[in-house]
């Protein structure tokens, strides 16, 4: 298996901060087949890439489906200049997870500040109780990636208390100050298909997941930066788990965030007003917001 160089549809390239129109690698706008969106191109279950939506503050909002979301995340990380913040319930020790780990390590070695939060049970289950953790985490740490394991399954590794039931199901990415994404896709082969590593869609032991994600390019990304910062402070400082909550309330803008405490309400929900992308995502509500200034870490 090798990392894919197949170009993503233009609307999926979050690192391109300019205007982009939705289309496939060959210029087509639609897809048609009976399968999941596990390979680059238009061979999909009738998925139409929706046009991006622009909020009044200039933020571009794009809906993603299945593996194309992780492709967009991978490309955004590849072009990061200052900072990468990644939070995931599952960071898998598989070809997709290793591709992300190698890229994050490479960006850290080039001077980009890289922060990663991964859930202990989501990534390992109970296996750390009987065997060593995967090497990709120690590799990232040696390269300069700042890693935090949410509520370690090993009781002796919990710095404050052992909370095996409270888990972090958020899947959030923030790159620099103006690119972000969130959704239901973890870092793993069953979510990426062959969008990140070619050949992963043919793995016989892999059952692929169907899920959505939403990407943001513009000022609204700073709201997700604050979500991540609150979680980071909780993981490194301990205390009540509600320290990790973040709510940007209803205001006069187009954008709001409700980042729930792990194990209570589901993943952070980012509502956008009056957008076709928001309607298609299923997790969206109309909840406006204004501006957010986040002081990270």
N, C-alpha and C positions, 0 to 999 in steps of 0.2 A: 504494500500500500504506500502510496506517495501523496504528499500534500497537493491538492488541486490548484491549478492556475487558471481554471475556467473563469472567465469574467462573469461577475454577477450582473443582473439587470441594473440599469443606471439608477433607478429609484431606490435600490437597495444599498447603494454605496454611501453609507453615512459619513465617511470621511470626506466626501466631496461636499463642501459646505455651500457651494453654489446651487442654483436651481437645477432640478433634474426632472425628467419626465419618465413615467413608468414604461418599460419595455423589456423584452427578453434579450438574451445574448445576441440573437440574430435579428433583432428589431421587431419581433412579433409582440403583440400585446396580450395574447390569451394563451391558455393551455387547455389541453383536453386529453384525458385518459381515465383510468379507473383506479389509480394508485395514489399513494402519499407523495408529497413533494420532497423526495429523498435524493434527487439528482438534479444538478443544474440544467436549466433548459425549460421547455414548455411541456414536458411529459408529466402531466399532473391530473388531478381529479376534477378538472373544470375550473381551476383557480384562475381568477383574473386579478392581476396586480392592480390595486386601486390607485387612483391618483393621490399624491401627497396632499395634505391639508396644511394651510398656513394659518397660524394664529395671529392675533393682532400685534403681538410683540415681535413678529417675524419668524417665530419658530416653525420649522417644517416637521410635520408629523407623518410617519409612514407605517402602514400596517405590513407585517411579515407573516409568512406561513411556513411552518415546519423548518426544514434545514436551512432555508434561505436566511432565516434570522441569525443563526450562528455564523453563516458566511459573512453577513454584514458586520457582526461583532468582531470576527476575526480580522476583517479588513480595517475596521476602525482602530483596533489595537495596533495593527501593523503601522499605521500612520500617526500614532500618538506622538506628541512632541513634549508634553510637560508631565502628564499624570494619567494613570490608569487606575480605576477603582472597580473591582469585580467582586460580586457577592453571589454565591450559588449554593443551592442545597446539595447538589451532587457535582463533584469534580472527579470524573471517572478516571481510573487507571486503564485507559484503552487508547487506541490510536488518536481519537479526537481529543481526549484529555491531554495526551502527551504533546500533540501539536500545539494546543493552547499553552501548555506549560513551557514548551521550548520558546514560543514566541514571547511570552511574558518575561522569561529569563533574558532573552535577547534584548528586549526593550529596556529592562532594568540595567543591563550591562552598558547600554548606550546612554545612560544618564536619566532615563525617564523614571519618575517615582511611581512604583507599582505596588498597589495594596490589594490583597486578596483575602476575602473571608469565605470559608467553606464550612459546611455543616459536617460535624464528625460522623454522626450516624448516617446521614444521607450519602456521604462519600465512602464510608468504610463498613457500615453495619456494626456488628459486634466483632469483626475479625481482628481489630487491634488488641483484643484481650488475649489472643492466642498466637498472633504472628506479627511481624514488623509491618509498618505502614509502607505504602508504595514509595519508591525512590523518587518519583517526580516531584514530591513536595520538598524533600531535602535538596534536590537539584535546584529548584526555584529559590529556596532560601539562600543557598550558597551564591547564587547569581545576584542577590541583592533584592529579591522580591520580599516585601513585607507581608508575611503570612500570619493569619489568625484562624485558629480552629474553634468553631462555635461549639460550646459545651462539650468538651472532650468526653468520649465514651469511656476512656480509661479513667477511673476515679482518681488515681494518683496524679493525673495531669491537670485536674481542675484547680485553678489557682484560688478560687473563691468558694465554690460549692459544687456538688455533683448534681446536675439537673438533666438526667437522661431523657425525660419526657418532653422538655421544652426544646423544640427544634426550630431552626431558621430556614424557612421555605422560600425566602426571597430569591429572585433571579434578577440582578440589576447590574448594569454596566454604565460607567461614566468615563468618558475620555476627554482629557483637557477640561475646559469649562463650558463647552457648547455642544457636546455630543453625548447622547445617553440612550439607553434602551432598557426595557423590562418586559417580562412576559412569563410564559410557563415552561420555557426550555432550559434544561440544565446543560452542563458541559459534559457531553457524552455522545457516543456513537449512535445510540438509539434515538437521539434527537437530531443529530446533524446529518445522518445518512452519508452521502458522499460529497456534501457541500464543502467540507473542510478537508477530508482525507479521501482520496479516490479509492474505490473498492469496498468502502465500509457498508454500502447498501446491500452487499451480497453475503454478509456474515450470517451463517445459518443459525447461530444461537441468539441473534438479535431480533427482538420485536420492536418495531419502530413506533414512536409516539406521534400523535397528531396534536399540534398546539400552535398558538399564536404568540406574537410579540409585537411591540410597538417601538419604533425608533424616533428620536427627537434630535433635530439639529437647530440650535439657537438658544436664546436666553433661558427657556424653560428647563433646560437640562440641569441648571443649578439647583432646582428643587430636588432632583434625585441625588445630587451631590450631598445635600444636607441630610437626606435619608441615610445614605451610606455613612456619613460622618457620625451620626447618632449611634448607629450600630457599632462602628469601630470603637467609639469611646466606651460603649458598654462592654464590649468584649475585652478590651485591655484594662478597664477600670473596675469592672464588677458592679455590684449594687443591684437595685431592683431592675427587673427586665423591662419595665415600662420606660426606662431611660432611652430605650431604642426606638420608641414611638416617634412619629413625626406627622404632623397634620398642618398643611397649608390651607387655611379655611376659605370659605366662599368670599369672593371680593368682586372687583369690577373687571377682571381680566377674563381670559379664556381657559385657564388651566389651574387645576388643583390637585393636591396629593394627599392621600391618606395611607401612611405607612404603619401597618399594624404591628403589634408585639408578636413575636414568633409563638406559635402554637395556639393563638387565639383566633383572630380573623385572618383570612388568607393573605396572599402576597400583597405588596404595595399596589394600590390601584391609582392610576393616573387618569382622571376624567378629562375629556376635552369636549367643548361645546360645539354642536352643530356640524360634526364632521362625519363623512361616510366611513372613514377609517375607524372612528370610535364606535359607530353603530355595528360594524362588522366584527369587532373584537369580542363583544359579548360581555366584557368585564367593565365597560365604561359607563359612567354616568355624567350628567352635566353638572359640573362643579367648578366654577371659575376661580381664578387666583390672580394675584399681582406679581410682584417681583420678590426674589429671594436672594439674599447675600449670604453665602455660606463660607464660614471660616473652617477649613478642613484640617483636622488632625493637629 
